[in-house]
């Protein structure tokens, strides 16, 4: 009315008589300026988040990559000092150098893990049809020794094909099945079951175990990078495996979550797109 432009939505439908002939058209016009502005704001925020995430990934990659060389130098010279002065040091001196060497090695492991975490979206391969049955079979082969030592049993049904990065998805199955073996109860052998159900163009997988379980208040925290619920003396590792799983699943457009209680085992769920979604 005042001559300014605005966004509108127009719907036009034919009106027919009793013989089905179009006699006229009915049009409805709706002002959607507010909705359009809200959509543009969401789009702007998404662009900023995408840019911010890319910058953070680049920073993590560069920082972890550039930190490795000076840390290798520190570790090497500490080990040389340890060998050179080994007989001249008292028990305290040897213990202090041992702490320093172990700390440097630990830092190097964390940097390698951080570098791997930052590479998930940077160096992922193109998506393709992937046989999850084959991924689980390969995972069992990779974990063969751990399965034998723990006396674990792994029950798997007929598994579907999904659409994704085969190398990264194999890492998801290795981490989750490997954790089910690692965090086993002391009074029983690990029993692991993989199940799957179809869910609106996605497959929902569940990897369930009878292990030590997770307190409910920690179910979200276990997916954060470098978060641990147990000491390294009890269970080795850096607390990055589940964070990597979450980042891989999110890259595939799915989600991952857990359900558990202490002493009652754990169930890790995740969704992956089926092959029919490859064109979307």
N, C-alpha and C positions, 0 to 999 in steps of 0.2 A: 504493500500500500504506500509506503514511503519511498519506493523506488530502489531500495537496497536488495541485493541478491541473498538468497538463502537456499539451503539444501531441503529438498522435499522428496517424498516418496509418492508415486502416483500409481494407483491401481485402476485398471480399466477392464470392465467385464461386459459382455454382450447381454442384452435382454431380448428374450424370444417370445413370440406369441404362442398360441395353443398348437400351431402347426410346426413349431420349431424354427420359424423364420426370424432372423434378427430384425428387430424393429428399431432399436436404438441402443446406445451404449451408456453405461453408468460409470462415471469416474469419481474416484475419491482421492483427494490430495491431502497429505499429512506433512506438517513441518517436522523434519528430523534433524534440524541444525544442531541441537544439543547432543543427539546421539552421534552425529558425524564428528563433532568436536571431541567427544569422549573417545571415539575410535581412533582419531588422529593422535590424541594424547597417549593412548595405550601403545600405538605404533611407535611414537617417538621414544617412549620409555623402553620399549623392547629393543629399539636400535641402540640406545645408550647402554643397556644391559649387555647386549651382544658385544658391543665394542669394549666395554669394561671387562667382560669375561675373556675376550681375546687378549687384551693387554695383560691381565693377570696370568694367563697361561704363558704368554711370552716372557713375562718377568720370572715366573717359576722355572721355566726352561733355561733361560740365560743364567739366572742366579745359581741353580743347581749345577749346570754345566761348568760355569766358570769357577765354582768353589772346589771342584774336584782336584784340580792340579795343585793348588797350595796345600790342600789337606793331605794329598799323597806325599808331598814333600815333608810335611810335619811328621807323618806316620813313619816315613823311611828314616828320617834322622833320629827319631825316638828309638826305633829299633836298632839303628847303628850304635846309638849311645848305650842302649841296654846291653848289646853284645860287647862293646868296647870296655865298659866299666863294670861289667857283671861281677867280677871277682873282687872289685875294689869297694863295692857298695855294701852297706849293712842291710839288714832285713827291711828296715823302713825305706831305705833308698830304692831297693829293688821293687818293693811294693808300690811306691809312689810312681815309678816309671811304668810299672805294669798297669796302674790305673790310667795313666796318660795314654798309653798305647791302646788299651781297650776303649777308652773314650774316643780316640781319634778313629778307630775302626768302626765304632758305633755310629759316629757322625757320618762317615763315608757311606755306610749302609743306608742311613736316612736320606742322604743326598741322592743316592741311586734310586731309592724308592720315589722320592719327590720328582726326579727326572722322568721316571716311568709314568707317574700319575699325570704329569703335564703333557705327556706325549699321546694320551688316549685319543683326544680329538685332533691333534696335530698330525699324527702319523697313522691314523686308522685307514684300513683298506676299504675299497668299494663294497657295497652290500651285494649279496647274492643269495641264492637258495642254499640253505645249510641244513644238513641232516643232524638233528640233535642226538639221534641214536648213535651216530658215528662219534660225535663229540664225547658222549658219555663213555663209549667203548675206549676211546683214546685216553680219557681221564683215568679210567680204571687201570689201563696199562701203565700210565705214568706214575700212578700211586700204588702200583702192585706191591712193592716192598712194605710200604706203610700199612696196606690192607692186611698182608700176611702177619706182620708183627702184632697188629692190634686184634687180629681174629675177627675183622669186620665183615659184615655181609651187606651187599648193596642190591636192593630189589628195584628193578626198573620195568615199567610196562612198555608197550609199543609207543615210541616217541615220534612226534611229527617233524616235518621240515618247517623251518622258520626263515625269515629274510633278515640277513645281517652280515656282520663281519666275522668270518669263521674263527680267526685267531683270537679275537677279543672274547667271543662267546665261549670258546674253549677255556679261556682264563676264568670266566665266571663259574663254570662247572667245577674246574679244578679247585678254585678257592673254597666254594661252598661244600663240596664233598670232602676236601682236605680238612676243612675246619671241623666237620662232623666227626672225622677220625681223630683229630688232634684233641678236641675238647670232649673226650669220652669220659664216662664215669669209671671210677676205679673198681667197682664191684660187678661190672657187666661188660660184655663185648659190644662194640658199636653195631647197631642195626640201623641202616640208612635206607630210606625209601624215596624214590623219585616218582612223583605223580604229575599229571598234566590234565587240564581241561580247557575246552575251547570257550572263548569269551569275546564275542563281538569283534571278529577279525584279528584277535590276539590269542595267543596261547598263554595260559597261566600255569607256570611250573611251581612245584613245591618240593623242596628237599627237606625231609624230616629225619630227625635222629632221636636217639634215646640217651643223649649225653647229659652234661652237667647243667644245661639250661642257662638262661640269662634273666636277671631281675627285670621286671616289667619297666621300671623307671629308666633302665639303660637300653631299651630296645632301639631308640632313635640314635643314641650316642655311638653305638657300635659301628654306624655307617660313616662317622666323621673320621677324617684323616688323622693318623697317629694317635687314635684313642684306644686305650687298652683297659680291660677290666681285671686283668690278672698280671702278676709279676712275670718278668722274663725268665726267672728261675723256674717257675712252674710251667709256663708255656712260652716257648721262644717265638720271636716275631716282632715286627715293628708297628703293628696295628694299622696297616694300610690296605690289607686285602679286601675288606668289605667296602671301603671307600672307593677302591678301584672298581669293584663290582657295580656299585651304584652309578658311577660315572659312565661305565660301559652301557648299562641298561638304559640310562637316561639318553645316551647318544642314539640308542635304537628306538626311542620314543616310548619306552615302557617305564615301569616303576618297580621298586623292590622294597620289601618290608619284612618284618619278622614277628613271630608270635612265640612266646616262650615263658616258662616258669622255672625257677631253680629246682634242679633235681628231676624235672619232668621232660627233659629234652627240648629241642628247638625245631621250629618250622620256618624256613626261609622261602618266601614267595617272590616271584618276579614274573613280569609279563614281557612277551616278545611278539612282534608282528608276524602274522602268517604270510606265506608266500604270495597270497592274493593281493597284499598291500604293496607289492614291489613297485607298482606303477603310480602309487599315490605319493 
